[in-house]
Amino acid sequence: MKHKNILVIGEAGYIGSVVVEELTKKGYNAIVYDNLSKGHKEAVSCTFVKGDISDKRLLDKTMEKYNIDAVMHFGSLIVIPDSMKNPKE
Ligand SMILES: NC(=O)c1ccc[n+]([C@@H]2O[C@H](COP(=O)([O-])OP(=O)(O)OC[C@H]3O[C@@H](n4cnc5c(N)ncnc54)[C@H](O)[C@@H]3O)[C@@H](O)[C@H]2O)c1
């Protein structure tokens, strides 16, 4: 099996870090993309790119550089009261 390169957005968080653990066990190459606004760098155990999902240029560059085959997206702000106070964010 060719080892696929998976871009995991928001991996420094709770769900993403578990997903990357499972991907790695199955032989996939995980490349992490996270702005670390909520996550923790210590949770990242593979290739890491610090970036925001709104940064299209950096996303394009990352996709090309790591030859990405698929994207799993967990980058998010999950606190509901914050979304009521600041819906634009
Ligand atoms: N935690 C749960 O039990 C649970 C259950 C069901 C669904 N979900 C969903 O899974 C997703 C992830 O949840 P979580 O609990 O892992 O959240 P989390 O806060 O632990 O992780 C979110 C990650 O996204 C990153 N992030 C936020 N905004 C970003 C941006 N603009 N660009 C790049 N990275 C950004 C944060 O730095 C953080 O590392 C959410 O969509 C959530 O609704 C979570």
The ligand as a Tripos MOL2 file, in Angstrom:
@<TRIPOS>MOLECULE
LIG
   44    48     1     0     0
SMALL
NO_CHARGES

@<TRIPOS>ATOM
      1 N1        -14.7180   17.0530   21.5490 N.am      1 LIG1
      2 C1        -15.7970   16.3310   21.2800 C.2       1 LIG1
      3 O1        -16.2860   15.5370   22.1120 O.2       1 LIG1
      4 C2        -16.4480   16.4220   19.9130 C.ar      1 LIG1
      5 C3        -17.5490   15.5930   19.6330 C.ar      1 LIG1
      6 C4        -18.1440   15.6650   18.3790 C.ar      1 LIG1
      7 C5        -17.6640   16.5530   17.4180 C.ar      1 LIG1
      8 N2        -16.5940   17.3600   17.7130 N.ar      1 LIG1
      9 C6        -16.1300   18.2750   16.6850 C.3       1 LIG1
     10 O2        -14.7640   17.9920   16.3560 O.3       1 LIG1
     11 C7        -14.1100   19.2190   16.0100 C.3       1 LIG1
     12 C8        -12.8490   19.3980   16.8820 C.3       1 LIG1
     13 O3        -13.2500   19.4560   18.2460 O.3       1 LIG1
     14 P1        -12.1740   19.3580   19.4340 P.3       1 LIG1
     15 O4        -12.9030   18.9670   20.6730 O.co2     1 LIG1
     16 O5        -11.0010   18.5330   18.9950 O.co2     1 LIG1
     17 O6        -11.7490   20.9090   19.5750 O.3       1 LIG1
     18 P2        -10.3770   21.5150   20.1320 P.3       1 LIG1
     19 O7        -10.6450   22.9140   20.5620 O.co2     1 LIG1
     20 O8         -9.7470   20.5800   21.1170 O.co2     1 LIG1
     21 O9         -9.4640   21.5230   18.8250 O.3       1 LIG1
     22 C9         -9.6700   22.4190   17.7610 C.3       1 LIG1
     23 C10        -8.3360   22.7330   17.1490 C.3       1 LIG1
     24 O10        -8.5390   23.6150   16.0350 O.3       1 LIG1
     25 C11        -7.5260   24.6210   16.0440 C.3       1 LIG1
     26 N3         -8.0610   25.7800   15.3170 N.ar      1 LIG1
     27 C12        -9.0720   26.6110   15.6820 C.ar      1 LIG1
     28 N4         -9.2990   27.5530   14.7600 N.ar      1 LIG1
     29 C13        -8.3820   27.3140   13.7660 C.ar      1 LIG1
     30 C14        -8.0980   27.9720   12.5410 C.ar      1 LIG1
     31 N5         -8.8040   29.0610   12.1470 N.pl3     1 LIG1
     32 N6         -7.0880   27.4960   11.7600 N.ar      1 LIG1
     33 C15        -6.3610   26.4070   12.1640 C.ar      1 LIG1
     34 N7         -6.6030   25.7300   13.3190 N.ar      1 LIG1
     35 C16        -7.5940   26.1840   14.1150 C.ar      1 LIG1
     36 C17        -7.2610   24.8860   17.5320 C.3       1 LIG1
     37 O11        -5.9880   25.4820   17.7640 O.3       1 LIG1
     38 C18        -7.3580   23.4740   18.1100 C.3       1 LIG1
     39 O12        -6.1110   22.7990   18.1120 O.3       1 LIG1
     40 C19       -15.1560   20.3410   16.1940 C.3       1 LIG1
     41 O13       -15.7580   20.6210   14.9420 O.3       1 LIG1
     42 C20       -16.1610   19.7240   17.1420 C.3       1 LIG1
     43 O14       -17.4470   20.3040   17.0060 O.3       1 LIG1
     44 C21       -15.9760   17.3070   18.9330 C.ar      1 LIG1
@<TRIPOS>BOND
     1     1     2 1
     2     2     3 2
     3     2     4 1
     4     4     5 ar
     5     4    44 ar
     6     5     6 ar
     7     6     7 ar
     8     7     8 ar
     9     8     9 1
    10     8    44 ar
    11     9    10 1
    12     9    42 1
    13    10    11 1
    14    11    12 1
    15    11    40 1
    16    12    13 1
    17    13    14 1
    18    14    15 2
    19    14    16 1
    20    14    17 1
    21    17    18 1
    22    18    19 2
    23    18    20 1
    24    18    21 1
    25    21    22 1
    26    22    23 1
    27    23    24 1
    28    23    38 1
    29    24    25 1
    30    25    26 1
    31    25    36 1
    32    26    27 ar
    33    26    35 ar
    34    27    28 ar
    35    28    29 ar
    36    29    30 ar
    37    29    35 ar
    38    30    31 1
    39    30    32 ar
    40    32    33 ar
    41    33    34 ar
    42    34    35 ar
    43    36    37 1
    44    36    38 1
    45    38    39 1
    46    40    41 1
    47    40    42 1
    48    42    43 1
@<TRIPOS>SUBSTRUCTURE
     1 LIG1         1 GROUP 0 **** ****
